[in-house]
């Protein structure tokens, strides 16, 4: 009987060891998958690239049914920093407050697995047709819930491994840090392309945007208008009323013009009292109409000089329009330079005519 008992004990031990080995092997595979995903996050070099990993790569990497990401964006900074053509649909939401996100968690947000009958599941799987379980990943920085990442699975037992959940808690911290780092990098990049006085784009940003819009106009076969603008007699304003008053004029005119434009239009302050305005999809006649409206409304605008006095200023404007169908072009770099040159030629004619006017310069030759 003793030998039989001993044999049974050894068999149990062997079985337990086999089970332990299988668990270790499974945990190793889980950790390898999570670690490779972490490397994908750390390799993302921009906010757009990071969101691409989160919203496009995560589902395939972990075999999920669906996912969604909510980010706390009280000042609409993320909305401003993200490219306009970025499309993640209902998978991404930017929230002005984080109250709804807080309701998914307790006083101390932590990674949690919930099943489909949990009242919170409706929020987590709202954009997914079906799902048996959901993983809630709270994204926390400096004790503030900055986001909530939801993974949905058809497997009700998904994410059951304690090792996996523990590592996912670490992963949530990595995601939050990556979001913060990418946002800071985008913010610094945006500041480098910003005019500190008017908070409009600067000349470097304008050069980049001009080439992007030329390429887009060529691709879409739609017209592009470029307007160069300058405050008339600006040195006289600064000499007579002081540089501080001159700064008030530049800021007020820039702010006034920005308020008149479409979301797709692009206004920049170049050097001194010069501005540039890109009007995508805008033909010549519409560009002239916009130029005249800017000119006339600026002429009668009262500008507070910061010391209780009102100043008045006018604008000289030069306009040039490229229509891809009328003037086919191959060299986009050359075309961008020709547009600038023609717009500046028109601006000079406005100056020579006494200022406070809109002049037009056409691309008279076929572009090659």
C-alpha positions as CSV (number, residue, x, y, z in Angstrom):
1,X,0.0,0.0,0.0
2,X,2.9,2.3,0.8
3,X,4.4,1.9,-2.7
4,X,1.0,2.6,-4.3
5,X,0.6,5.7,-2.2
6,X,4.1,6.8,-3.1
7,X,3.5,6.2,-6.8
8,X,0.3,8.3,-6.6
9,X,2.2,11.1,-4.9
10,X,4.9,11.1,-7.6
11,X,2.2,11.1,-10.3
12,X,0.5,14.1,-8.7
13,X,3.8,15.9,-8.6
14,X,4.5,15.2,-12.2
15,X,1.1,16.4,-13.2
16,X,1.6,19.6,-11.1
17,X,5.0,20.1,-12.7
18,X,3.5,19.7,-16.2
19,X,0.8,22.2,-15.3
20,X,3.4,24.6,-13.9
21,X,5.5,24.3,-17.0
22,X,2.5,25.0,-19.3
23,X,1.7,28.1,-17.1
24,X,5.3,29.3,-17.3
25,X,5.3,28.8,-21.1
26,X,2.0,30.6,-21.5
27,X,3.1,33.5,-19.3
28,X,6.3,33.8,-21.3
29,X,4.3,34.1,-24.6
30,X,2.0,36.6,-23.0
31,X,4.9,38.7,-21.8
32,X,6.7,38.5,-25.1
33,X,3.6,39.8,-26.9
34,X,3.1,42.6,-24.3
35,X,6.8,43.6,-24.5
36,X,6.8,43.7,-28.3
37,X,3.8,46.0,-28.1
38,X,5.5,48.2,-25.6
39,X,8.4,48.6,-28.1
40,X,5.9,49.6,-30.8
41,X,4.7,52.4,-28.4
42,X,8.1,53.6,-27.6
43,X,9.1,53.7,-31.2
44,X,6.2,56.1,-32.1
45,X,7.9,59.4,-33.0
46,X,4.9,61.6,-33.1
47,X,1.4,62.0,-31.6
48,X,-0.2,60.8,-34.9
49,X,2.2,57.8,-35.0
50,X,1.4,56.9,-31.4
51,X,-2.4,57.1,-32.0
52,X,-1.9,54.9,-35.1
53,X,-0.3,52.2,-32.9
54,X,-3.0,52.5,-30.3
55,X,-6.0,52.6,-32.6
56,X,-4.8,50.6,-35.6
57,X,-2.2,48.2,-34.5
58,X,-3.5,47.1,-31.0
59,X,-6.5,45.2,-32.3
60,X,-4.6,43.0,-34.6
61,X,-1.7,42.5,-32.2
62,X,-3.9,41.2,-29.4
63,X,-6.7,39.7,-31.5
64,X,-9.4,42.0,-30.1
65,X,-12.9,42.4,-31.3
66,X,-12.7,46.2,-31.0
67,X,-11.4,49.0,-29.0
68,X,-11.9,52.7,-28.1
69,X,-9.8,55.5,-26.6
70,X,-11.0,58.5,-24.7
71,X,-8.5,61.3,-24.0
72,X,-8.9,64.3,-21.7
73,X,-8.5,67.4,-23.7
74,X,-9.8,70.4,-21.7
75,X,-8.1,73.1,-23.7
76,X,-8.6,71.4,-27.1
77,X,-4.8,71.2,-27.4
78,X,-4.8,67.7,-28.8
79,X,-7.5,68.7,-31.3
80,X,-5.2,71.6,-32.4
81,X,-2.0,69.5,-32.5
82,X,-3.4,66.5,-34.5
83,X,-3.3,66.7,-38.3
84,X,-6.7,67.6,-39.8
85,X,-6.7,64.6,-42.1
86,X,-6.2,62.1,-39.3
87,X,-9.2,59.8,-39.2
88,X,-9.9,57.4,-36.4
89,X,-13.7,57.8,-36.4
90,X,-15.6,56.7,-33.3
91,X,-12.6,54.8,-31.9
92,X,-11.2,58.1,-30.6
93,X,-12.9,60.7,-28.6
94,X,-11.5,63.9,-27.1
95,X,-13.3,65.0,-24.0
96,X,-13.5,68.5,-22.5
97,X,-13.9,67.0,-19.0
98,X,-13.0,63.6,-17.6
99,X,-16.1,63.0,-15.5
100,X,-17.4,60.2,-17.7
101,X,-14.0,58.5,-17.6
102,X,-13.9,58.7,-13.9
103,X,-17.2,56.9,-13.6
104,X,-15.6,53.8,-15.1
105,X,-13.2,53.5,-12.2
106,X,-13.1,53.9,-8.5
107,X,-11.3,56.5,-6.4
108,X,-8.0,55.0,-7.5
109,X,-8.2,54.0,-11.2
110,X,-6.5,50.7,-12.0
111,X,-6.6,48.1,-14.8
112,X,-9.8,46.1,-14.6
113,X,-11.4,43.3,-16.6
114,X,-15.2,43.5,-16.9
115,X,-17.8,41.2,-18.5
116,X,-20.6,42.1,-20.8
117,X,-23.3,42.3,-18.1
118,X,-21.3,44.9,-16.1
119,X,-23.1,48.3,-16.4
120,X,-19.9,49.9,-17.4
121,X,-19.5,47.6,-20.4
122,X,-22.0,49.6,-22.4
123,X,-19.5,52.5,-22.4
124,X,-16.5,50.3,-23.1
125,X,-18.0,48.4,-26.0
126,X,-20.4,51.1,-27.4
127,X,-18.6,51.1,-30.8
128,X,-18.4,47.3,-31.1
129,X,-21.2,45.0,-32.4
130,X,-20.5,42.3,-29.9
131,X,-18.1,41.4,-27.0
132,X,-18.0,39.2,-24.0
133,X,-15.4,41.0,-21.9
134,X,-13.6,44.3,-21.9
135,X,-10.3,45.5,-20.4
136,X,-10.3,49.0,-18.9
137,X,-6.9,50.7,-19.0
138,X,-6.8,54.0,-17.1
139,X,-4.2,56.4,-18.3
140,X,-3.0,58.5,-15.4
141,X,-0.3,61.2,-15.1
142,X,0.4,63.2,-11.9
143,X,-2.7,61.7,-10.3
144,X,-5.0,63.0,-13.1
145,X,-6.9,60.6,-15.3
146,X,-5.9,61.8,-18.8
147,X,-7.5,59.0,-20.8
148,X,-9.2,55.6,-20.8
149,X,-8.4,52.8,-23.2
150,X,-10.9,50.0,-23.7
151,X,-10.1,46.6,-25.3
152,X,-13.0,44.4,-26.2
153,X,-12.8,40.6,-26.7
154,X,-15.3,37.9,-27.7
155,X,-13.6,35.6,-25.1
156,X,-15.2,36.0,-21.7
157,X,-12.1,34.6,-20.1
158,X,-9.7,37.0,-21.9
159,X,-7.1,38.8,-19.7
160,X,-7.6,36.3,-16.9
161,X,-3.9,35.8,-16.2
162,X,-2.7,37.7,-13.2
163,X,0.7,38.1,-14.9
164,X,-1.0,39.6,-17.9
165,X,-3.1,42.1,-15.8
166,X,-0.1,43.1,-13.8
167,X,1.9,43.8,-16.9
168,X,-1.1,45.7,-18.5
169,X,-1.0,47.9,-15.5
170,X,2.6,48.8,-16.3
171,X,1.6,49.1,-20.0
172,X,-1.1,51.7,-19.1
173,X,1.6,53.8,-17.4
174,X,3.8,53.5,-20.5
175,X,0.9,54.6,-22.8
176,X,0.2,57.6,-20.5
177,X,3.9,58.6,-20.5
178,X,4.1,58.2,-24.3
179,X,1.1,60.4,-24.8
180,X,2.6,63.1,-22.6
181,X,6.0,62.9,-24.3
182,X,4.5,63.1,-27.8
183,X,2.2,65.9,-26.9
184,X,5.1,67.9,-25.4
185,X,7.2,67.3,-28.6
186,X,4.3,68.4,-30.8
187,X,3.8,71.5,-28.6
188,X,7.5,72.4,-29.0
189,X,7.4,71.8,-32.7
190,X,4.3,74.1,-33.0
191,X,6.0,76.8,-31.0
192,X,9.0,76.7,-33.4
193,X,6.6,77.5,-36.2
194,X,4.7,80.2,-34.4
195,X,5.2,84.0,-34.6
196,X,5.5,85.1,-30.9
197,X,3.9,88.5,-31.4
198,X,0.7,87.6,-33.3
199,X,0.5,83.9,-32.5
200,X,0.0,83.2,-36.2
201,X,2.3,80.9,-38.2
202,X,5.7,82.3,-39.0
203,X,7.6,82.5,-42.3
204,X,9.2,79.0,-41.8
205,X,5.8,77.5,-41.3
206,X,4.4,79.3,-44.3
207,X,7.1,77.9,-46.6
208,X,6.2,74.4,-45.5
209,X,2.5,74.9,-45.8
210,X,2.8,76.6,-49.3
211,X,4.5,73.5,-50.6
212,X,2.0,71.2,-49.0
213,X,-0.9,73.2,-50.5
214,X,0.7,73.3,-54.0
215,X,1.1,69.5,-53.9
216,X,-2.5,69.1,-52.7
217,X,-3.9,71.5,-55.4
218,X,-2.0,69.5,-58.0
219,X,-3.3,66.2,-56.7
220,X,-6.9,67.4,-56.4
221,X,-6.8,69.5,-59.6
222,X,-8.2,72.5,-57.7
223,X,-7.1,76.2,-57.8
224,X,-4.9,77.7,-55.2
225,X,-4.7,81.5,-54.4
226,X,-1.8,83.1,-52.6
227,X,-2.2,86.6,-51.2
228,X,0.6,88.8,-49.9
229,X,-0.4,91.6,-47.6
230,X,1.5,94.5,-46.0
231,X,0.4,97.3,-43.6
232,X,0.7,100.6,-45.4
233,X,3.2,103.1,-44.0
234,X,4.0,100.9,-41.0
235,X,7.3,102.6,-40.3
236,X,5.5,105.9,-39.9
237,X,3.1,104.4,-37.4
238,X,5.9,103.0,-35.3
239,X,7.9,106.3,-35.5
240,X,5.0,108.5,-34.6
241,X,3.3,106.4,-32.0
242,X,6.1,104.1,-30.8
243,X,7.0,100.4,-31.4
244,X,4.5,99.2,-28.8
245,X,1.7,100.8,-30.8
246,X,3.1,99.2,-33.9
247,X,2.9,95.8,-32.2
248,X,-0.8,96.5,-31.3
249,X,-1.5,97.2,-34.9
250,X,0.1,94.0,-36.2
251,X,-1.7,91.9,-33.6
252,X,-5.1,93.5,-34.2
253,X,-4.9,93.2,-38.0
254,X,-3.7,89.6,-37.7
255,X,-6.5,88.7,-35.3
256,X,-9.1,90.5,-37.4
257,X,-8.1,88.7,-40.6
258,X,-8.0,85.3,-38.9
259,X,-11.5,85.8,-37.8
260,X,-12.7,86.3,-41.4
261,X,-11.2,83.1,-42.9
262,X,-12.3,79.6,-43.4
263,X,-10.9,76.7,-41.4
264,X,-8.9,75.5,-44.5
265,X,-7.3,78.9,-45.1
266,X,-3.8,79.6,-43.9
267,X,-2.6,82.9,-42.5
268,X,1.0,83.6,-41.5
269,X,3.0,86.6,-40.5
270,X,6.2,86.9,-42.4
271,X,8.8,89.6,-41.7
272,X,7.9,93.0,-40.3
273,X,4.4,94.1,-41.3
274,X,4.1,91.4,-44.0
275,X,1.5,88.7,-44.0
276,X,0.8,85.8,-46.3
277,X,-2.6,84.1,-46.9
278,X,-3.1,80.8,-48.6
279,X,-6.6,80.1,-50.0
280,X,-7.0,76.4,-51.1
281,X,-9.7,75.7,-53.6
282,X,-10.1,79.4,-54.3
283,X,-10.3,80.7,-57.9
284,X,-9.1,84.1,-58.9
285,X,-12.4,85.9,-58.8
286,X,-13.2,84.6,-55.3
287,X,-9.7,85.5,-54.2
288,X,-10.2,89.1,-55.4
289,X,-13.5,89.2,-53.5
290,X,-11.8,88.0,-50.3
291,X,-9.0,90.5,-50.8
292,X,-11.3,93.4,-51.2
293,X,-13.3,92.4,-48.1
294,X,-10.1,92.2,-46.0
295,X,-8.9,95.5,-47.4
296,X,-12.2,97.4,-46.9
297,X,-12.9,96.1,-43.4
298,X,-9.3,96.8,-42.3
299,X,-9.5,100.4,-43.6
300,X,-12.3,101.3,-41.2
301,X,-11.1,99.2,-38.2
302,X,-10.3,101.2,-35.0
303,X,-7.2,99.8,-33.3
304,X,-6.6,100.4,-29.6
305,X,-2.9,101.3,-29.2
306,X,-2.9,100.1,-25.6
307,X,-2.9,103.5,-24.1
308,X,-6.5,104.7,-24.8
309,X,-6.0,106.1,-28.3
310,X,-7.3,104.6,-31.6
311,X,-5.2,104.0,-34.6
312,X,-6.1,103.3,-38.2
313,X,-4.2,101.4,-40.8
314,X,-4.7,100.1,-44.3
315,X,-3.4,97.2,-46.3
316,X,-1.8,96.7,-49.7
317,X,-2.6,93.3,-51.1
318,X,-1.2,91.3,-54.0
319,X,-2.9,88.2,-55.3
320,X,-1.9,85.4,-57.6
321,X,-3.9,82.2,-58.4
322,X,-2.8,78.9,-59.9
323,X,-5.3,76.8,-61.7
324,X,-3.9,73.3,-62.4
325,X,-6.3,72.8,-65.4
326,X,-5.2,76.1,-67.1
327,X,-1.5,76.0,-66.2
328,X,-0.3,72.4,-65.9
329,X,2.9,72.1,-63.8
330,X,5.4,69.4,-63.2
331,X,7.9,71.1,-60.9
332,X,6.0,71.9,-57.7
333,X,9.0,73.6,-56.1
334,X,9.3,75.9,-59.0
335,X,5.6,76.6,-59.0
336,X,5.6,77.6,-55.3
337,X,8.4,80.1,-56.0
338,X,6.6,81.5,-59.0
339,X,3.4,81.9,-57.0
340,X,5.3,83.9,-54.4
341,X,7.0,86.0,-57.0
342,X,3.8,86.9,-58.8
343,X,2.0,87.7,-55.5
344,X,4.9,89.9,-54.5
345,X,4.8,91.6,-57.9
346,X,1.2,92.4,-57.4
347,X,1.9,93.7,-53.9
348,X,4.5,96.1,-55.3
349,X,1.9,97.4,-57.7
350,X,-0.5,98.1,-54.9
351,X,2.2,100.1,-53.1
352,X,3.0,102.0,-56.2
353,X,-0.7,102.8,-56.6
354,X,-0.8,104.5,-53.2
355,X,-1.6,101.5,-51.1
356,X,-5.0,100.4,-49.7
357,X,-5.8,98.4,-52.7
358,X,-5.8,94.8,-54.2
359,X,-3.7,94.1,-57.3
360,X,-3.6,90.9,-59.3
361,X,-0.7,89.2,-61.1
362,X,-1.4,86.3,-63.4
363,X,0.8,83.3,-64.3
364,X,1.0,84.3,-67.9
365,X,3.1,81.3,-69.2
366,X,2.7,77.6,-69.2
367,X,4.6,76.1,-66.2
368,X,7.0,73.2,-66.7
